[in-house]
């Protein structure tokens, strides 16, 4: 038996975390890791105490055919990256890695070209997280240095996330 590499190990955990998600379109799971220790986890879901789309059986963005990456202010959910960030201390996140996995709610398939939205990129930058690793397939992933987002300011306008 071959031992699972560390990045896929953490991506597997993030993929398990997303199973708590409540979005009807796509669910994401995030974990923040530093020095081989999980600092926090987060999944896509409504703010604490508010009804979520899964329980209501409806999604406003779906009903209005809002394309992926647009009109997040209409969404009830807090993104997984934001939920992970607010559950950790900034001093602990400096130099950490955020692992991100997304799946389509209707098919359970991995989200093609998953990435953090512009708002989550801003949060990741300010949190001190050093890199983001996103699952592409069950074994392949993309590693992004957060410094690339800082140096390429236009990336914050990218609307292809969630």
C-alpha positions as CSV (number, residue, x, y, z in Angstrom):
1,X,0.0,0.0,0.0
2,X,1.3,3.4,-0.9
3,X,1.1,6.2,1.6
4,X,-1.0,9.2,0.7
5,X,1.0,12.4,0.1
6,X,0.5,15.2,2.6
7,X,-1.2,17.6,0.4
8,X,-3.8,15.1,-0.7
9,X,-4.2,14.0,2.9
10,X,-5.2,17.5,3.9
11,X,-7.3,17.9,0.7
12,X,-9.2,14.7,1.7
13,X,-9.9,16.3,5.1
14,X,-11.2,19.5,3.4
15,X,-13.4,17.3,1.2
16,X,-14.9,15.7,4.2
17,X,-15.5,19.1,5.8
18,X,-17.5,20.3,2.7
19,X,-20.0,17.5,3.4
20,X,-21.4,19.8,6.1
21,X,-22.1,22.5,3.5
22,X,-25.7,23.7,2.9
23,X,-25.5,25.3,-0.5
24,X,-27.7,24.0,-3.3
25,X,-25.3,25.0,-6.1
26,X,-21.8,23.9,-4.9
27,X,-20.2,23.2,-1.6
28,X,-16.6,24.0,-0.5
29,X,-14.5,22.8,2.4
30,X,-11.4,24.6,3.7
31,X,-8.9,23.8,6.3
32,X,-6.0,26.0,7.4
33,X,-2.8,24.1,8.3
34,X,0.5,25.3,9.8
35,X,3.4,23.1,10.9
36,X,1.3,20.0,10.1
37,X,-1.4,21.1,12.5
38,X,-4.9,21.9,11.5
39,X,-5.8,25.3,12.9
40,X,-9.4,25.5,11.7
41,X,-12.0,24.3,9.2
42,X,-14.8,25.9,7.3
43,X,-17.6,25.0,4.9
44,X,-20.1,26.9,2.8
45,X,-23.2,27.7,4.9
46,X,-25.5,30.3,6.2
47,X,-24.4,32.5,9.1
48,X,-25.0,30.9,12.5
49,X,-28.7,30.9,13.5
50,X,-30.0,31.8,10.0
51,X,-31.9,29.4,7.8
52,X,-29.8,27.9,5.0
53,X,-30.7,27.1,1.5
54,X,-30.7,23.4,1.9
55,X,-33.3,23.6,4.7
56,X,-35.4,26.2,2.8
57,X,-35.1,24.1,-0.4
58,X,-34.4,27.2,-2.5
59,X,-31.5,29.3,-3.7
60,X,-32.2,32.9,-4.8
61,X,-29.2,32.9,-7.1
62,X,-30.3,29.7,-8.8
63,X,-33.9,31.0,-9.2
64,X,-32.6,34.2,-10.9
65,X,-30.0,32.2,-13.0
66,X,-27.1,34.2,-11.6
67,X,-23.9,32.9,-13.2
68,X,-21.1,31.5,-11.1
69,X,-18.9,34.3,-9.7
70,X,-21.5,37.0,-9.8
71,X,-23.8,38.7,-7.3
72,X,-22.5,37.2,-4.1
73,X,-24.4,39.7,-2.1
74,X,-27.5,37.8,-2.9
75,X,-26.2,34.6,-1.5
76,X,-27.2,33.4,2.0
77,X,-23.9,31.5,2.5
78,X,-20.6,32.4,4.1
79,X,-17.8,30.9,2.0
80,X,-15.7,28.1,3.4
81,X,-12.5,30.1,3.4
82,X,-14.1,33.0,5.4
83,X,-15.5,30.5,7.9
84,X,-12.1,28.9,8.4
85,X,-10.4,32.3,8.7
86,X,-12.9,33.6,11.3
87,X,-12.3,30.5,13.4
88,X,-8.5,31.0,13.7
89,X,-6.2,33.5,15.2
90,X,-4.3,35.7,12.7
91,X,-1.1,35.2,14.6
92,X,-1.5,31.5,14.0
93,X,-2.4,31.9,10.3
94,X,0.7,33.9,9.3
95,X,2.6,31.6,7.0
96,X,-0.1,28.9,7.0
97,X,-1.6,27.0,4.1
98,X,-5.3,26.9,3.2
99,X,-6.6,23.8,1.5
100,X,-9.7,24.1,-0.6
101,X,-12.0,21.6,-2.3
102,X,-15.3,22.2,-4.1
103,X,-18.0,19.9,-5.3
104,X,-21.1,20.5,-7.4
105,X,-24.1,20.0,-5.1
106,X,-26.3,18.2,-7.7
107,X,-23.7,15.7,-9.0
108,X,-21.1,15.5,-6.2
109,X,-18.3,16.0,-8.9
110,X,-15.3,18.2,-8.1
111,X,-15.8,21.8,-9.2
112,X,-13.9,22.4,-12.5
113,X,-11.4,25.3,-12.1
114,X,-12.3,25.9,-8.5
115,X,-10.8,29.1,-7.0
116,X,-11.4,31.6,-4.2
117,X,-13.6,34.5,-5.1
118,X,-12.3,38.1,-5.0
119,X,-13.7,38.7,-1.5
120,X,-12.1,35.5,-0.1
121,X,-8.8,36.3,-1.7
122,X,-8.8,39.6,0.2
123,X,-9.5,37.8,3.4
124,X,-6.8,35.3,2.7
125,X,-4.3,38.0,2.0
126,X,-5.1,39.9,5.2
127,X,-5.1,36.7,7.3
128,X,-1.4,36.1,6.6
129,X,-2.0,32.8,4.9
130,X,1.0,32.1,2.6
131,X,-0.4,29.7,0.0
132,X,-3.6,28.1,-1.2
133,X,-3.8,24.5,-2.4
134,X,-6.9,23.6,-4.5
135,X,-8.0,20.1,-5.5
136,X,-8.4,19.6,-9.3
137,X,-8.8,15.8,-9.3
138,X,-8.6,13.1,-6.6
139,X,-4.8,13.2,-6.8
140,X,-4.0,16.5,-8.6
141,X,-4.0,20.0,-7.1
142,X,-2.9,23.5,-7.8
143,X,-0.6,25.4,-5.4
144,X,-0.9,29.2,-5.5
145,X,1.3,31.6,-3.6
146,X,-0.8,34.3,-2.0
147,X,2.0,36.7,-3.0
148,X,0.9,36.2,-6.6
149,X,-2.5,37.8,-5.7
150,X,-0.7,40.7,-4.0
151,X,1.7,41.3,-6.9
152,X,-1.0,40.8,-9.6
153,X,-3.6,43.2,-8.2
154,X,-6.0,42.4,-11.1
155,X,-6.5,38.9,-9.7
156,X,-8.8,40.4,-7.0
157,X,-11.3,41.3,-9.7
158,X,-11.5,37.6,-10.9
159,X,-15.1,36.5,-10.9
160,X,-14.7,32.8,-11.6
161,X,-14.8,31.6,-8.0
162,X,-17.8,29.9,-6.4
